[in-house]
């Protein structure tokens, strides 16, 4: 079996795969209720996204 030239060591691969937990998720403040939400998602508390109400609270 051949071993390719740019083979990464087990520890190097494991270090890379562990990195995602260290980076903080991209949080943005909602323009409506000013709560922190994940970027590019509908606001969890008021249901607004891109200036429109996407989820109505069943008035
Ligand atoms: Zn909101």
PDB file of the backbone (N, CA, C, O) and the ligand in Angstrom, with CONECT records:
HET     ZN  A 101       1
ATOM      1  N   UNK A   1       0.836  -1.203   0.000  1.00  0.00           N
ATOM      2  CA  UNK A   1       0.000   0.000   0.000  1.00  0.00           C
ATOM      3  C   UNK A   1       0.868   1.250   0.000  1.00  0.00           C
ATOM      4  O   UNK A   1       1.804   1.376   0.790  1.00  0.00           O
ATOM      5  N   UNK A   2       0.546   2.154  -0.884  1.00  0.00           N
ATOM      6  CA  UNK A   2       1.309   3.398  -0.936  1.00  0.00           C
ATOM      7  C   UNK A   2       0.896   4.365   0.167  1.00  0.00           C
ATOM      8  O   UNK A   2      -0.233   4.336   0.657  1.00  0.00           O
ATOM      9  N   UNK A   3       1.826   5.209   0.537  1.00  0.00           N
ATOM     10  CA  UNK A   3       1.520   6.274   1.491  1.00  0.00           C
ATOM     11  C   UNK A   3       1.696   7.594   0.765  1.00  0.00           C
ATOM     12  O   UNK A   3       2.776   7.871   0.242  1.00  0.00           O
ATOM     13  N   UNK A   4       0.656   8.414   0.724  1.00  0.00           N
ATOM     14  CA  UNK A   4       0.786   9.612  -0.098  1.00  0.00           C
ATOM     15  C   UNK A   4       1.678  10.663   0.556  1.00  0.00           C
ATOM     16  O   UNK A   4       1.915  10.680   1.764  1.00  0.00           O
ATOM     17  N   UNK A   5       2.160  11.546  -0.338  1.00  0.00           N
ATOM     18  CA  UNK A   5       3.236  12.456   0.039  1.00  0.00           C
ATOM     19  C   UNK A   5       2.825  13.439   1.141  1.00  0.00           C
ATOM     20  O   UNK A   5       3.623  13.760   2.022  1.00  0.00           O
ATOM     21  N   UNK A   6       1.591  13.907   1.085  1.00  0.00           N
ATOM     22  CA  UNK A   6       1.180  14.955   2.021  1.00  0.00           C
ATOM     23  C   UNK A   6       0.341  14.397   3.175  1.00  0.00           C
ATOM     24  O   UNK A   6      -0.498  15.093   3.747  1.00  0.00           O
ATOM     25  N   UNK A   7       0.585  13.146   3.496  1.00  0.00           N
ATOM     26  CA  UNK A   7      -0.151  12.505   4.578  1.00  0.00           C
ATOM     27  C   UNK A   7       0.051  13.263   5.883  1.00  0.00           C
ATOM     28  O   UNK A   7       1.176  13.592   6.261  1.00  0.00           O
ATOM     29  N   UNK A   8      -1.080  13.540   6.577  1.00  0.00           N
ATOM     30  CA  UNK A   8      -0.989  14.218   7.866  1.00  0.00           C
ATOM     31  C   UNK A   8      -0.967  13.197   8.981  1.00  0.00           C
ATOM     32  O   UNK A   8      -1.561  12.123   8.882  1.00  0.00           O
ATOM     33  N   UNK A   9      -0.262  13.559  10.055  1.00  0.00           N
ATOM     34  CA  UNK A   9      -0.174  12.652  11.193  1.00  0.00           C
ATOM     35  C   UNK A   9      -1.532  12.576  11.893  1.00  0.00           C
ATOM     36  O   UNK A   9      -2.374  13.460  11.736  1.00  0.00           O
ATOM     37  N   UNK A  10      -1.730  11.517  12.662  1.00  0.00           N
ATOM     38  CA  UNK A  10      -2.994  11.348  13.402  1.00  0.00           C
ATOM     39  C   UNK A  10      -3.260  12.554  14.295  1.00  0.00           C
ATOM     40  O   UNK A  10      -4.386  13.045  14.368  1.00  0.00           O
ATOM     41  N   UNK A  11      -2.222  13.023  14.970  1.00  0.00           N
ATOM     42  CA  UNK A  11      -2.421  14.128  15.911  1.00  0.00           C
ATOM     43  C   UNK A  11      -2.779  15.412  15.169  1.00  0.00           C
ATOM     44  O   UNK A  11      -3.575  16.213  15.658  1.00  0.00           O
ATOM     45  N   UNK A  12      -2.196  15.606  13.995  1.00  0.00           N
ATOM     46  CA  UNK A  12      -2.492  16.819  13.241  1.00  0.00           C
ATOM     47  C   UNK A  12      -3.945  16.825  12.762  1.00  0.00           C
ATOM     48  O   UNK A  12      -4.615  17.857  12.805  1.00  0.00           O
ATOM     49  N   UNK A  13      -4.421  15.674  12.311  1.00  0.00           N
ATOM     50  CA  UNK A  13      -5.805  15.554  11.884  1.00  0.00           C
ATOM     51  C   UNK A  13      -6.735  15.757  13.073  1.00  0.00           C
ATOM     52  O   UNK A  13      -7.744  16.455  12.964  1.00  0.00           O
ATOM     53  N   UNK A  14      -6.399  15.154  14.197  1.00  0.00           N
ATOM     54  CA  UNK A  14      -7.244  15.282  15.394  1.00  0.00           C
ATOM     55  C   UNK A  14      -7.290  16.715  15.904  1.00  0.00           C
ATOM     56  O   UNK A  14      -8.334  17.190  16.350  1.00  0.00           O
ATOM     57  N   UNK A  15      -6.140  17.408  15.835  1.00  0.00           N
ATOM     58  CA  UNK A  15      -6.102  18.813  16.253  1.00  0.00           C
ATOM     59  C   UNK A  15      -7.026  19.657  15.391  1.00  0.00           C
ATOM     60  O   UNK A  15      -7.759  20.506  15.898  1.00  0.00           O
ATOM     61  N   UNK A  16      -6.987  19.415  14.065  1.00  0.00           N
ATOM     62  CA  UNK A  16      -7.834  20.176  13.154  1.00  0.00           C
ATOM     63  C   UNK A  16      -9.310  19.912  13.454  1.00  0.00           C
ATOM     64  O   UNK A  16     -10.121  20.839  13.480  1.00  0.00           O
ATOM     65  N   UNK A  17      -9.648  18.654  13.678  1.00  0.00           N
ATOM     66  CA  UNK A  17     -11.056  18.303  13.919  1.00  0.00           C
ATOM     67  C   UNK A  17     -11.543  18.809  15.266  1.00  0.00           C
ATOM     68  O   UNK A  17     -12.747  18.956  15.477  1.00  0.00           O
ATOM     69  N   UNK A  18     -10.616  19.077  16.181  1.00  0.00           N
ATOM     70  CA  UNK A  18     -11.007  19.601  17.493  1.00  0.00           C
ATOM     71  C   UNK A  18     -11.205  21.106  17.459  1.00  0.00           C
ATOM     72  O   UNK A  18     -11.780  21.674  18.388  1.00  0.00           O
ATOM     73  N   UNK A  19     -10.733  21.768  16.392  1.00  0.00           N
ATOM     74  CA  UNK A  19     -10.731  23.233  16.319  1.00  0.00           C
ATOM     75  C   UNK A  19     -12.130  23.838  16.336  1.00  0.00           C
ATOM     76  O   UNK A  19     -12.324  24.911  16.907  1.00  0.00           O
ATOM     77  N   UNK A  20     -13.102  23.177  15.726  1.00  0.00           N
ATOM     78  CA  UNK A  20     -14.409  23.798  15.541  1.00  0.00           C
ATOM     79  C   UNK A  20     -15.082  24.162  16.865  1.00  0.00           C
ATOM     80  O   UNK A  20     -15.895  25.085  16.915  1.00  0.00           O
ATOM     81  N   UNK A  21     -14.744  23.441  17.932  1.00  0.00           N
ATOM     82  CA  UNK A  21     -15.347  23.765  19.227  1.00  0.00           C
ATOM     83  C   UNK A  21     -14.746  25.026  19.837  1.00  0.00           C
ATOM     84  O   UNK A  21     -15.370  25.666  20.683  1.00  0.00           O
ATOM     85  N   UNK A  22     -13.551  25.378  19.417  1.00  0.00           N
ATOM     86  CA  UNK A  22     -12.880  26.540  19.990  1.00  0.00           C
ATOM     87  C   UNK A  22     -13.390  27.847  19.395  1.00  0.00           C
ATOM     88  O   UNK A  22     -13.396  28.880  20.065  1.00  0.00           O
ATOM     89  N   UNK A  23     -13.819  27.799  18.128  1.00  0.00           N
ATOM     90  CA  UNK A  23     -14.278  29.030  17.501  1.00  0.00           C
ATOM     91  C   UNK A  23     -15.704  29.334  17.939  1.00  0.00           C
ATOM     92  O   UNK A  23     -16.559  28.449  17.959  1.00  0.00           O
ATOM     93  N   UNK A  24     -15.952  30.596  18.289  1.00  0.00           N
ATOM     94  CA  UNK A  24     -17.279  30.990  18.755  1.00  0.00           C
ATOM     95  C   UNK A  24     -18.224  31.109  17.560  1.00  0.00           C
ATOM     96  O   UNK A  24     -17.798  31.521  16.481  1.00  0.00           O
ATOM     97  N   UNK A  25     -19.492  30.758  17.731  1.00  0.00           N
ATOM     98  CA  UNK A  25     -20.446  30.920  16.636  1.00  0.00           C
ATOM     99  C   UNK A  25     -20.687  32.397  16.354  1.00  0.00           C
ATOM    100  O   UNK A  25     -20.617  33.231  17.257  1.00  0.00           O
ATOM    101  N   UNK A  26     -20.967  32.711  15.104  1.00  0.00           N
ATOM    102  CA  UNK A  26     -21.176  34.101  14.697  1.00  0.00           C
ATOM    103  C   UNK A  26     -22.526  34.605  15.195  1.00  0.00           C
ATOM    104  O   UNK A  26     -23.578  34.236  14.673  1.00  0.00           O
ATOM    105  N   UNK A  27     -22.469  35.456  16.218  1.00  0.00           N
ATOM    106  CA  UNK A  27     -23.708  35.980  16.779  1.00  0.00           C
ATOM    107  C   UNK A  27     -23.940  37.410  16.295  1.00  0.00           C
ATOM    108  O   UNK A  27     -23.018  38.225  16.247  1.00  0.00           O
ATOM    109  N   UNK A  28     -25.170  37.690  15.944  1.00  0.00           N
ATOM    110  CA  UNK A  28     -25.547  39.049  15.563  1.00  0.00           C
ATOM    111  C   UNK A  28     -26.735  39.492  16.415  1.00  0.00           C
ATOM    112  O   UNK A  28     -27.526  38.671  16.878  1.00  0.00           O
ATOM    113  N   UNK A  29     -26.844  40.818  16.615  1.00  0.00           N
ATOM    114  CA  UNK A  29     -27.931  41.330  17.441  1.00  0.00           C
ATOM    115  C   UNK A  29     -29.162  41.564  16.581  1.00  0.00           C
ATOM    116  O   UNK A  29     -29.069  42.118  15.485  1.00  0.00           O
ATOM    117  N   UNK A  30     -30.312  41.142  17.079  1.00  0.00           N
ATOM    118  CA  UNK A  30     -31.567  41.334  16.361  1.00  0.00           C
ATOM    119  C   UNK A  30     -31.933  42.822  16.338  1.00  0.00           C
ATOM    120  O   UNK A  30     -31.915  43.466  17.387  1.00  0.00           O
ATOM    121  N   UNK A  31     -32.265  43.384  15.165  1.00  0.00           N
ATOM    122  CA  UNK A  31     -32.641  44.802  15.108  1.00  0.00           C
ATOM    123  C   UNK A  31     -33.983  45.083  15.771  1.00  0.00           C
ATOM    124  O   UNK A  31     -34.270  46.227  16.124  1.00  0.00           O
ATOM    125  N   UNK A  32     -34.803  44.060  15.942  1.00  0.00           N
ATOM    126  CA  UNK A  32     -36.133  44.241  16.545  1.00  0.00           C
ATOM    127  C   UNK A  32     -36.084  44.205  18.074  1.00  0.00           C
ATOM    128  O   UNK A  32     -36.520  45.143  18.742  1.00  0.00           O
ATOM    129  N   UNK A  33     -35.549  43.113  18.616  1.00  0.00           N
ATOM    130  CA  UNK A  33     -35.601  42.927  20.070  1.00  0.00           C
ATOM    131  C   UNK A  33     -34.218  42.969  20.708  1.00  0.00           C
ATOM    132  O   UNK A  33     -34.097  42.835  21.926  1.00  0.00           O
ATOM    133  N   UNK A  34     -33.166  43.155  19.896  1.00  0.00           N
ATOM    134  CA  UNK A  34     -31.792  43.324  20.372  1.00  0.00           C
ATOM    135  C   UNK A  34     -31.289  42.142  21.192  1.00  0.00           C
ATOM    136  O   UNK A  34     -30.590  42.307  22.191  1.00  0.00           O
ATOM    137  N   UNK A  35     -31.656  40.973  20.754  1.00  0.00           N
ATOM    138  CA  UNK A  35     -31.111  39.780  21.375  1.00  0.00           C
ATOM    139  C   UNK A  35     -30.120  39.122  20.433  1.00  0.00           C
ATOM    140  O   UNK A  35     -30.197  39.282  19.215  1.00  0.00           O
ATOM    141  N   UNK A  36     -29.187  38.379  21.014  1.00  0.00           N
ATOM    142  CA  UNK A  36     -28.163  37.739  20.191  1.00  0.00           C
ATOM    143  C   UNK A  36     -28.716  36.480  19.521  1.00  0.00           C
ATOM    144  O   UNK A  36     -29.341  35.627  20.152  1.00  0.00           O
ATOM    145  N   UNK A  37     -28.460  36.405  18.221  1.00  0.00           N
ATOM    146  CA  UNK A  37     -28.895  35.234  17.463  1.00  0.00           C
ATOM    147  C   UNK A  37     -27.786  34.778  16.533  1.00  0.00           C
ATOM    148  O   UNK A  37     -26.847  35.526  16.265  1.00  0.00           O
ATOM    149  N   UNK A  38     -27.891  33.582  16.052  1.00  0.00           N
ATOM    150  CA  UNK A  38     -26.966  33.091  15.043  1.00  0.00           C
ATOM    151  C   UNK A  38     -27.165  33.871  13.747  1.00  0.00           C
ATOM    152  O   UNK A  38     -28.288  34.199  13.364  1.00  0.00           O
ATOM    153  N   UNK A  39     -26.045  34.161  13.084  1.00  0.00           N
ATOM    154  CA  UNK A  39     -26.097  34.894  11.829  1.00  0.00           C
ATOM    155  C   UNK A  39     -26.868  34.093  10.775  1.00  0.00           C
ATOM    156  O   UNK A  39     -26.801  32.864  10.743  1.00  0.00           O
ATOM    157  N   UNK A  40     -27.596  34.803   9.920  1.00  0.00           N
ATOM    158  CA  UNK A  40     -28.367  34.207   8.822  1.00  0.00           C
ATOM    159  C   UNK A  40     -29.451  33.237   9.299  1.00  0.00           C
ATOM    160  O   UNK A  40     -29.797  32.281   8.605  1.00  0.00           O
ATOM    161  N   UNK A  41     -29.974  33.500  10.482  1.00  0.00           N
ATOM    162  CA  UNK A  41     -31.113  32.712  10.951  1.00  0.00           C
ATOM    163  C   UNK A  41     -32.203  33.658  11.464  1.00  0.00           C
ATOM    164  O   UNK A  41     -31.926  34.801  11.830  1.00  0.00           O
ATOM    165  N   UNK A  42     -33.414  33.176  11.482  1.00  0.00           N
ATOM    166  CA  UNK A  42     -34.536  33.935  12.027  1.00  0.00           C
ATOM    167  C   UNK A  42     -34.328  34.110  13.528  1.00  0.00           C
ATOM    168  O   UNK A  42     -33.842  33.206  14.208  1.00  0.00           O
ATOM    169  N   UNK A  43     -34.703  35.286  14.037  1.00  0.00           N
ATOM    170  CA  UNK A  43     -34.571  35.553  15.468  1.00  0.00           C
ATOM    171  C   UNK A  43     -35.447  34.585  16.260  1.00  0.00           C
ATOM    172  O   UNK A  43     -36.614  34.370  15.932  1.00  0.00           O
ATOM    173  N   UNK A  44     -34.863  34.009  17.305  1.00  0.00           N
ATOM    174  CA  UNK A  44     -35.578  32.991  18.077  1.00  0.00           C
ATOM    175  C   UNK A  44     -36.677  33.588  18.940  1.00  0.00           C
ATOM    176  O   UNK A  44     -37.658  32.908  19.240  1.00  0.00           O
ATOM    177  N   UNK A  45     -36.535  34.855  19.350  1.00  0.00           N
ATOM    178  CA  UNK A  45     -37.507  35.406  20.291  1.00  0.00           C
ATOM    179  C   UNK A  45     -38.615  36.204  19.603  1.00  0.00           C
ATOM    180  O   UNK A  45     -39.752  36.179  20.073  1.00  0.00           O
ATOM    181  N   UNK A  46     -38.321  36.925  18.487  1.00  0.00           N
ATOM    182  CA  UNK A  46     -39.369  37.711  17.849  1.00  0.00           C
ATOM    183  C   UNK A  46     -39.720  37.206  16.445  1.00  0.00           C
ATOM    184  O   UNK A  46     -40.704  37.662  15.864  1.00  0.00           O
ATOM    185  N   UNK A  47     -38.944  36.285  15.896  1.00  0.00           N
ATOM    186  CA  UNK A  47     -39.284  35.694  14.599  1.00  0.00           C
ATOM    187  C   UNK A  47     -39.045  36.594  13.408  1.00  0.00           C
ATOM    188  O   UNK A  47     -39.619  36.365  12.343  1.00  0.00           O
ATOM    189  N   UNK A  48     -38.196  37.635  13.559  1.00  0.00           N
ATOM    190  CA  UNK A  48     -37.906  38.541  12.457  1.00  0.00           C
ATOM    191  C   UNK A  48     -36.626  38.137  11.743  1.00  0.00           C
ATOM    192  O   UNK A  48     -35.659  37.707  12.370  1.00  0.00           O
ATOM    193  N   UNK A  49     -36.634  38.278  10.433  1.00  0.00           N
ATOM    194  CA  UNK A  49     -35.421  38.102   9.652  1.00  0.00           C
ATOM    195  C   UNK A  49     -35.490  39.003   8.434  1.00  0.00           C
ATOM    196  O   UNK A  49     -36.503  39.027   7.735  1.00  0.00           O
ATOM    197  N   UNK A  50     -34.419  39.747   8.173  1.00  0.00           N
ATOM    198  CA  UNK A  50     -34.343  40.690   7.050  1.00  0.00           C
ATOM    199  C   UNK A  50     -35.511  41.680   7.076  1.00  0.00           C
ATOM    200  O   UNK A  50     -36.069  42.018   6.032  1.00  0.00           O
ATOM    201  N   UNK A  51     -35.872  42.135   8.263  1.00  0.00           N
ATOM    202  CA  UNK A  51     -36.899  43.161   8.392  1.00  0.00           C
ATOM    203  C   UNK A  51     -38.323  42.680   8.207  1.00  0.00           C
ATOM    204  O   UNK A  51     -39.256  43.482   8.179  1.00  0.00           O
ATOM    205  N   UNK A  52     -38.497  41.362   8.079  1.00  0.00           N
ATOM    206  CA  UNK A  52     -39.841  40.822   7.918  1.00  0.00           C
ATOM    207  C   UNK A  52     -40.122  39.818   9.023  1.00  0.00           C
ATOM    208  O   UNK A  52     -39.216  39.163   9.538  1.00  0.00           O
ATOM    209  N   UNK A  53     -41.383  39.711   9.373  1.00  0.00           N
ATOM    210  CA  UNK A  53     -41.739  38.716  10.365  1.00  0.00           C
ATOM    211  C   UNK A  53     -41.950  37.382   9.668  1.00  0.00           C
ATOM    212  O   UNK A  53     -42.863  37.230   8.857  1.00  0.00           O
ATOM    213  N   UNK A  54     -41.100  36.422   9.992  1.00  0.00           N
ATOM    214  CA  UNK A  54     -41.158  35.123   9.326  1.00  0.00           C
ATOM    215  C   UNK A  54     -42.027  34.131  10.102  1.00  0.00           C
ATOM    216  O   UNK A  54     -42.691  33.272   9.521  1.00  0.00           O
ATOM    217  N   UNK A  55     -42.005  34.270  11.409  1.00  0.00           N
ATOM    218  CA  UNK A  55     -42.832  33.396  12.243  1.00  0.00           C
ATOM    219  C   UNK A  55     -43.801  34.303  13.016  1.00  0.00           C
ATOM    220  O   UNK A  55     -43.367  35.127  13.820  1.00  0.00           O
ATOM    221  N   UNK A  56     -45.089  34.154  12.777  1.00  0.00           N
ATOM    222  CA  UNK A  56     -46.045  34.946  13.550  1.00  0.00           C
ATOM    223  C   UNK A  56     -46.400  34.194  14.819  1.00  0.00           C
ATOM    224  O   UNK A  56     -46.415  32.964  14.856  1.00  0.00           O
ATOM    225  N   UNK A  57     -46.686  34.964  15.855  1.00  0.00           N
ATOM    226  CA  UNK A  57     -46.956  34.337  17.153  1.00  0.00           C
ATOM    227  C   UNK A  57     -48.439  34.006  17.322  1.00  0.00           C
ATOM    228  O   UNK A  57     -48.921  33.892  18.449  1.00  0.00           O
ATOM    229  N   UNK A  58     -49.147  33.854  16.241  1.00  0.00           N
ATOM    230  CA  UNK A  58     -50.552  33.456  16.277  1.00  0.00           C
ATOM    231  C   UNK A  58     -51.438  34.402  17.046  1.00  0.00           C
ATOM    232  O   UNK A  58     -52.160  33.994  17.955  1.00  0.00           O
ATOM    233  N   UNK A  59     -51.381  35.694  16.672  1.00  0.00           N
ATOM    234  CA  UNK A  59     -52.065  36.777  17.366  1.00  0.00           C
ATOM    235  C   UNK A  59     -53.493  36.492  17.815  1.00  0.00           C
ATOM    236  O   UNK A  59     -54.138  37.357  18.408  1.00  0.00           O
TER     237      UNK A  59
HETATM  238 ZN    ZN A 101     -35.642  39.500  17.648  1.00  0.00          ZN
END
